[in-house]
Amino acid sequence: MKVSDRTHGVEYAIRDITTYARKYRATGKDIIYLNIGDPVKFDFKTPDHIKKALIDAVTRDENYYTDSEGLPELREAIVDKESEKGLDVTEEDVIVTNGVSEGLDMTMASIVDPNTEVLMPGPYYPPYASYAKFYGGKPVEFKLHQDGRPDLEDLRSKITHRSRAICIISPNNPTGEVFDRKSLRQLIDIATEHDLYVICDEIYDKIVFDSQFTGIGKVAKDAPVILLNGFSKAYLMTGWRCGYICLNSRSKKLAGLREDIPKLARVRIASNLPVQIAAVQALKGPQSHIPRMVGKLRERRDYVVKRLNGMGIHCKVPHGAFYVFPKIDLGTRWRDDQHFVIDLLNNTGVLTVHGSGFGATYGSGHFRIVYLPPEEMLEEAMDRLERFLHK
Ligand SMILES: Cc1ncc(COP(=O)(O)O)c(C=O)c1O
């Protein structure tokens, strides 16, 4: 039977690689999973007060459809959070989604036409390219400097009459780079000059180590900023699927999206109600798990970076999120980064993700390691990697 051509460009290396893992597991051997950024799979658990809010909501029979744009109390709490970070946003400009993933899908669906170009930092989180392609658009990677700042000259050289949006992911997945205030302002200025949307993903806003996190709202002024954020990472609610879109309320240029994104929200009825009730508690309740998590992650990051550098693998220190993205010296032993990752898996049981899955231009020749696991597991993984490299 005929299938649509649209889906051909859709890829998600982080999960696509598990096909190889399944084959490996079928041989009866265990795997150390360093491929998926899910803290709840390790020793970071959903805080009790958030779990209780979900259970209580279900028990009270709050199990019906809610407003398509989201539960009013949650939209209010989101306004409080994002205003504090500097964004000018009112409740009407908040749409609750089933994870940032759905928010990104709705955003790309609303702005991408066939052949339009979407600029994204290289390397980028794969769904940015997949959704842009799915809607007929073309992802265009722009370069970052060695210190993680965007290369503005490169970005400018890639803007054409087909460009529609610039994506910012800060802290970034897979590099953990955090854009400083000046870089964010420069990106906003370029977007304003060329009439481009700014899609800004701040899902790791609370997971920052040594540098200062600046929200896009601090520099957005009246630029057409679409902010994406959610509860998966900082509130440890990955499996519950809750996120949101905030449109910059100061931007008149977002008038079209104010009509169109709610249409997409209505056609999929609503996002999960009991989870939204729990998300209110996540934002309003105790926050003490966050500094504890960030403290543990800092130690794990330092450990992994030290071990990698000790093996002679060049690895920049990530300033946020929970990934490292080292370069591989492929030599003659491996054809490319995917071959390296599969060979590493087959010889050691350590599952990582090939860098080219995060963009061919700037991701190739790297691999991504998730450093969420406890140190004993990371130590075992690093020992296996070291033996593999020295074989
Ligand atoms: C940058 C970025 N955005 C979005 C997501 C997905 O978020 P959600 O679980 O809210 O769909 C991830 C998950 O790894 C991510 O790294």
The ligand as a Gaussian input file, in Angstrom:
#p B3LYP/6-31G(d) Opt

LIG

0 1
 C       15.778000      20.052000      24.159000
 C       14.642000      19.134000      24.437000
 N       13.389000      19.532000      24.160000
 C       12.337000      18.729000      24.383000
 C       12.502000      17.451000      24.887000
 C       11.292000      16.571000      25.078000
 O       10.528000      17.066000      26.125000
 P        9.129000      16.431000      26.575000
 O        9.420000      15.246000      27.425000
 O        8.501000      17.549000      27.367000
 O        8.371000      16.108000      25.355000
 C       13.770000      16.992000      25.197000
 C       13.971000      15.610000      25.704000
 O       15.041000      15.098000      25.813000
 C       14.866000      17.852000      24.959000
 O       16.115000      17.463000      25.213000

